[in-house]
Amino acid sequence: MIAPVEFEAAALHALQENLSMTEEELIMETARLLGFARTGPDIRSAIEAVIAERLLPNLSRDHLGRLKASA
């Protein structure tokens, strides 16, 4: 069991390290940072939910549509 705040922190760290990412890249990198070698359906849906509910309102998109932390 991983708390949503941990998924959120890992996703933010991934964005800060990579500057911008597609949503798919963000999901995969978040899972990797938390020690998962692959993203099964349960992990994927948990990460997607956190990104949608907690991060997307505070993120922007670059000219290619990739997510990036708002300035």
C-alpha beads as a LAMMPS data file, in Angstrom:
LAMMPS data file: protein, C-alpha beads

71 atoms
70 bonds

1 atom types
1 bond types

-500.0 500.0 xlo xhi
-500.0 500.0 ylo yhi
-500.0 500.0 zlo zhi

Masses

1 110.0

Atoms # bond

1 1 1 0.000 0.000 0.000
2 1 1 1.405 3.323 -1.091
3 1 1 -0.181 6.561 0.053
4 1 1 -1.314 9.014 -2.643
5 1 1 1.063 11.623 -1.231
6 1 1 3.979 9.285 -2.027
7 1 1 2.822 8.878 -5.630
8 1 1 2.451 12.654 -5.820
9 1 1 5.955 13.293 -4.453
10 1 1 7.516 10.778 -6.846
11 1 1 5.680 12.250 -9.839
12 1 1 6.726 15.790 -8.934
13 1 1 10.318 14.650 -8.512
14 1 1 10.196 12.991 -11.944
15 1 1 8.888 16.201 -13.532
16 1 1 11.503 18.358 -11.822
17 1 1 14.294 16.059 -12.988
18 1 1 13.033 15.779 -16.574
19 1 1 11.510 19.243 -17.086
20 1 1 8.645 17.899 -19.218
21 1 1 7.157 14.488 -19.893
22 1 1 4.218 12.848 -21.593
23 1 1 1.614 11.433 -19.234
24 1 1 2.761 7.912 -20.121
25 1 1 6.384 8.769 -19.328
26 1 1 5.318 10.329 -16.049
27 1 1 3.384 7.224 -15.033
28 1 1 6.284 4.926 -15.877
29 1 1 8.914 7.087 -14.192
30 1 1 6.784 7.498 -11.066
31 1 1 6.435 3.734 -10.787
32 1 1 10.172 3.265 -11.348
33 1 1 11.056 5.797 -8.662
34 1 1 8.895 3.857 -6.219
35 1 1 10.711 0.613 -7.016
36 1 1 8.343 -0.995 -9.507
37 1 1 10.006 -2.599 -12.536
38 1 1 6.749 -2.482 -14.501
39 1 1 3.370 -0.824 -14.228
40 1 1 0.608 -3.351 -13.760
41 1 1 -3.024 -2.263 -13.890
42 1 1 -3.315 -1.581 -10.148
43 1 1 -0.203 0.599 -9.927
44 1 1 -1.039 2.352 -13.188
45 1 1 -4.561 3.247 -12.088
46 1 1 -3.347 4.504 -8.696
47 1 1 -0.707 6.725 -10.312
48 1 1 -3.137 7.968 -12.982
49 1 1 -5.672 8.908 -10.296
50 1 1 -3.103 10.894 -8.310
51 1 1 -1.868 12.685 -11.418
52 1 1 -5.429 13.575 -12.467
53 1 1 -6.664 14.641 -9.035
54 1 1 -3.614 16.190 -7.384
55 1 1 -1.176 17.242 -10.101
56 1 1 -2.931 18.195 -13.335
57 1 1 -4.585 21.295 -11.848
58 1 1 -1.115 22.648 -10.997
59 1 1 0.751 21.596 -14.138
60 1 1 1.068 23.228 -17.505
61 1 1 1.916 21.843 -20.929
62 1 1 4.787 22.741 -23.193
63 1 1 4.458 23.456 -26.924
64 1 1 4.471 19.688 -27.643
65 1 1 1.730 18.943 -25.105
66 1 1 4.030 17.377 -22.520
67 1 1 3.380 18.015 -18.833
68 1 1 5.665 20.331 -16.920
69 1 1 5.688 21.878 -13.488
70 1 1 4.185 25.354 -13.559
71 1 1 6.546 28.210 -12.965

Bonds

1 1 1 2
2 1 2 3
3 1 3 4
4 1 4 5
5 1 5 6
6 1 6 7
7 1 7 8
8 1 8 9
9 1 9 10
10 1 10 11
11 1 11 12
12 1 12 13
13 1 13 14
14 1 14 15
15 1 15 16
16 1 16 17
17 1 17 18
18 1 18 19
19 1 19 20
20 1 20 21
21 1 21 22
22 1 22 23
23 1 23 24
24 1 24 25
25 1 25 26
26 1 26 27
27 1 27 28
28 1 28 29
29 1 29 30
30 1 30 31
31 1 31 32
32 1 32 33
33 1 33 34
34 1 34 35
35 1 35 36
36 1 36 37
37 1 37 38
38 1 38 39
39 1 39 40
40 1 40 41
41 1 41 42
42 1 42 43
43 1 43 44
44 1 44 45
45 1 45 46
46 1 46 47
47 1 47 48
48 1 48 49
49 1 49 50
50 1 50 51
51 1 51 52
52 1 52 53
53 1 53 54
54 1 54 55
55 1 55 56
56 1 56 57
57 1 57 58
58 1 58 59
59 1 59 60
60 1 60 61
61 1 61 62
62 1 62 63
63 1 63 64
64 1 64 65
65 1 65 66
66 1 66 67
67 1 67 68
68 1 68 69
69 1 69 70
70 1 70 71
